[in-house]
Amino acid sequence: MARVVNSADVEDRQDMREYAIELLKEETELGDTPAVRPAGHGTTQTNPLGIALLLGVVALPLLLLFPPFGVTMLGVAALMGLWGLVATLLRRP
């Protein structure tokens, strides 16, 4: 940033320096930051539906390579998917 200010015309340098200082002050001000909620309060925003989709995609090739493990993974993916759908339906107002 200093290179940009120093390469500017003599008339514009002072304005650019003031503008840079204002930008730095705005970045370091703490009064505008949003309040942080303490950990452990409120509900989490995670949903097992995404993990279920990933497990389902991983389970399909495992069905061919090692069927007992593939079936188990597919069952876990189905349970997590059902849990995710129920959680989504219960969260909606």
N, C-alpha and C positions, 0 to 999 in steps of 0.2 A: 504494500500500500504506500509505503514511503517513496518507492520508486515512481509511482504514478503522480504523487504530489510534487516531487522534485522535478519531474519532467514537464510539468504544466507551465503555462505562462506565469510571469511574475505577478500579474494582477489576480490570477485565479488561485495562486498558491495559498493565500491566507484563508480564502473561503473554503478550499478543499481541506485544509488542516482543521478548521473549525467543524466542518461536516464530519470528518473522521473521528474527532474527539467526541462529538455528539453520538455517533454510532457506537463507539466504545462504551460511553456512559450508559446508553440504553441496554447494551448487552449485559452489563454488570449490575444493573439495578435489581434488587431482590423484591421490591414492593409489588411488582406485577406478576410474580410467579403464582400459579394456582396452589391451593392448599393440598398437601399430600395426606391421603388417608393412611392411618396406621395399618400395618399388616395384620391380617387375621380378622378384620372386620368387614362385614358385607359379604356379598356373594362373589364367587369366582366367575370369570367369564370363559372358562374352558368348557368344551363340549366333547364328549367321547365319540361323537359322530365322525369327526375327522380321522381319529386314530382307527376307528372301525373300517373306514374306507381304505386306509393304508394297509391294515392287516388283511383285508379281503384281497387286495391286489397281490400281496406277498404270498397269501395262502394258495392262490390258484396254481402257480408253478410247483409249489410244495406238494400239491395233490399228486402230481406226476412223479416227483422224485422220491418222496417218502410219504405215502398216503396217510398213515395214522397221525403224523404230525400236521399234515396239511388239513385234515378234517378237524383236528383240535383247534388249529388257528382259525379256520373258517367258522367254527362254532363260537369261539371267543369274539371274532369280528361281528357275528350276528348278534350276540348278546350286547356288545358295546353299541352297535348300531341301534338296537331297540332301546337301550338306555338313553342314548343321545336323542332319539326322537321323542321319548317321553319327557325328558328334561326340557327339550325345546317347547313342547306343547304346554308344559306346566309353567314355564317362565313368562309366556306371553300374557299380557293383561286382558 
